Amino acid sequence: MRVLLSTRMRYTTLLLLAAMSTLTGCGTAVYDHRIEIAIQDPAGRLGPPPIAVSVFDKDMGSSEEWAGKWMGGTGPGAPYVGKVSTTATRMFYDSTPPARVETGIALPSYAKEGFFLLDVNPVEGTDQTTVLTFVAYGTPSPAAASTVLLPAKFRSEFSGKGWLIHLTVDVPPDTKP
């Protein structure tokens, strides 16, 4: 009887240790995403290159000043490269990429009063399309009545540390923001 009890206690202890190590194996993963932006503006609405653009963490701030901290230029053969970090809860053995990337993109020569929301579910190596939704500066989410949309296409690659998104924004030739 004593041997049986001792064996049961050992198995129970091992089972509890295994369960605890699985439960404590989760944590926060940090992903560093790179967004490369090229602008297609066949009508020349935005003026000559370089065209000012910014990629920024809209959750940290949604003001014109905040977006301006990461302002740069893009032109033919020279895409703008912006970086944004995100976090996700992951188990220690989970190396899957985040399913979603959401960030702010400012394009002041097109819409000075706000920025555009990039909200995509990247699929590695696949050409995808999306629509960037306008968000007025100082508001946390897209305006319900906003009709300012920018079509875009993108291709994604996962580097192990985050997504590299090659984004091409298509400026419509005749609509006004």
C-alpha positions in Angstrom: 0.0 0.0 0.0 2.8 2.3 0.9 4.5 1.8 -2.5 1.2 2.4 -4.3 0.6 5.7 -2.5 4.1 6.8 -3.1 3.8 6.0 -6.8 0.5 7.9 -7.1 2.0 10.9 -5.4 4.9 10.9 -7.8 2.6 10.8 -10.8 0.4 13.5 -9.4 3.4 15.7 -8.7 4.8 15.2 -12.2 1.4 15.9 -13.7 1.1 19.1 -11.7 4.6 20.2 -12.6 3.9 19.6 -16.3 0.6 21.6 -16.1 2.3 24.5 -14.3 5.2 24.7 -16.8 2.7 24.9 -19.6 0.6 27.6 -17.9 3.7 29.7 -17.0 5.1 29.3 -20.5 3.1 32.2 -22.0 4.2 35.8 -22.2 4.3 38.8 -24.4 6.0 38.7 -27.8 7.1 41.9 -29.4 7.0 42.3 -33.2 8.8 45.0 -35.2 7.0 45.6 -38.5 8.4 47.5 -41.4 6.0 49.2 -43.8 7.5 50.2 -47.2 5.3 52.7 -49.0 5.2 53.6 -52.6 2.7 56.0 -54.1 1.0 55.6 -57.4 -0.3 59.0 -58.5 -0.6 59.0 -62.3 -2.6 62.3 -62.3 0.0 64.1 -60.3 -2.5 65.2 -57.6 0.1 65.1 -54.8 2.8 67.1 -56.6 6.3 66.1 -57.6 8.3 63.6 -55.5 9.4 63.2 -52.8 5.9 62.9 -51.4 5.6 63.3 -47.6 4.4 60.2 -45.8 4.5 58.9 -42.3 3.9 55.5 -40.6 3.2 55.8 -36.9 1.7 54.0 -33.9 -1.8 55.5 -33.7 -2.4 54.0 -30.3 0.4 56.1 -28.9 -1.0 59.3 -30.4 -3.3 60.4 -33.1 -2.3 64.1 -33.5 -0.8 65.8 -36.5 2.3 66.5 -34.4 2.7 62.9 -33.5 2.3 61.7 -37.1 4.9 64.3 -38.1 7.6 62.8 -35.9 8.1 60.0 -38.5 7.5 62.0 -41.6 9.7 61.1 -44.6 9.5 61.1 -48.4 8.8 58.6 -51.1 9.4 58.7 -54.8 10.1 56.5 -57.8 12.5 53.8 -56.8 12.8 55.1 -53.2 9.9 53.9 -51.0 9.4 55.4 -47.6 10.2 52.9 -44.8 8.4 53.2 -41.6 8.6 51.0 -38.5 6.0 50.2 -35.9 6.0 47.7 -33.0 3.2 45.6 -31.7 2.8 43.0 -29.0 0.8 39.8 -28.7 0.4 37.1 -26.0 2.2 33.9 -27.1 3.2 30.6 -25.6 7.0 30.0 -25.4 6.8 27.5 -28.3 4.6 29.7 -30.5 6.5 31.4 -33.3 3.5 32.2 -35.5 3.3 35.8 -36.9 0.6 38.1 -35.7 -2.6 37.8 -37.7 -3.2 41.5 -38.0 -1.2 44.7 -38.4 -2.8 48.1 -37.7 -1.1 51.4 -37.9 -1.5 55.0 -38.9 -0.3 56.4 -42.3 -0.2 60.2 -42.8 -0.3 61.6 -46.3 -0.6 65.3 -45.8 -0.6 66.3 -49.5 -3.8 64.2 -49.9 -5.5 64.7 -46.5 -4.1 67.4 -44.2 -6.9 67.1 -41.5 -6.1 63.5 -40.6 -4.4 60.2 -41.4 -5.3 56.9 -42.9 -5.7 53.6 -41.0 -3.9 50.6 -42.4 -5.6 47.5 -40.9 -4.6 44.3 -42.7 -4.4 40.6 -42.1 -1.1 39.8 -43.9 -0.6 36.5 -45.8 3.0 35.8 -46.6 3.9 36.0 -50.3 0.4 36.8 -51.5 -0.7 39.9 -53.3 -3.6 41.5 -51.4 -5.7 44.6 -51.7 -7.1 46.8 -49.0 -8.7 50.2 -48.5 -7.1 52.8 -46.1 -9.8 54.5 -44.1 -9.6 58.2 -43.1 -9.3 59.2 -39.4 -9.5 62.8 -38.3 -6.5 63.9 -36.1 -7.3 63.6 -32.4 -9.9 60.8 -32.8 -9.1 57.2 -31.9 -11.0 55.4 -34.7 -12.3 56.0 -38.3 -15.1 58.5 -38.6 -18.4 56.8 -39.2 -19.3 59.3 -41.9 -15.9 59.3 -43.5 -16.1 58.7 -47.3 -12.4 59.4 -47.8 -10.8 56.1 -48.7 -7.6 55.2 -50.4 -7.2 52.0 -52.3 -3.9 50.1 -51.8 -2.3 46.8 -52.6 0.4 45.0 -50.6 2.6 42.0 -50.3 3.8 40.7 -47.0 6.9 38.7 -45.8 7.4 37.5 -42.3 11.0 37.9 -41.0 10.6 36.1 -37.7 10.6 39.4 -35.9 7.7 41.0 -37.6 6.0 41.7 -41.0 7.6 43.5 -43.9 4.7 45.0 -45.8 5.3 46.4 -49.3 2.4 48.8 -49.6 1.4 50.7 -52.8 -1.1 53.4 -52.3 -3.2 54.3 -55.4 -4.2 57.9 -55.4 -7.5 58.4 -57.2 -7.3 60.8 -60.1 -10.4 62.9 -59.6 -11.9 62.6 -56.1 -11.2 65.1 -53.4 -10.6 64.2 -49.8 
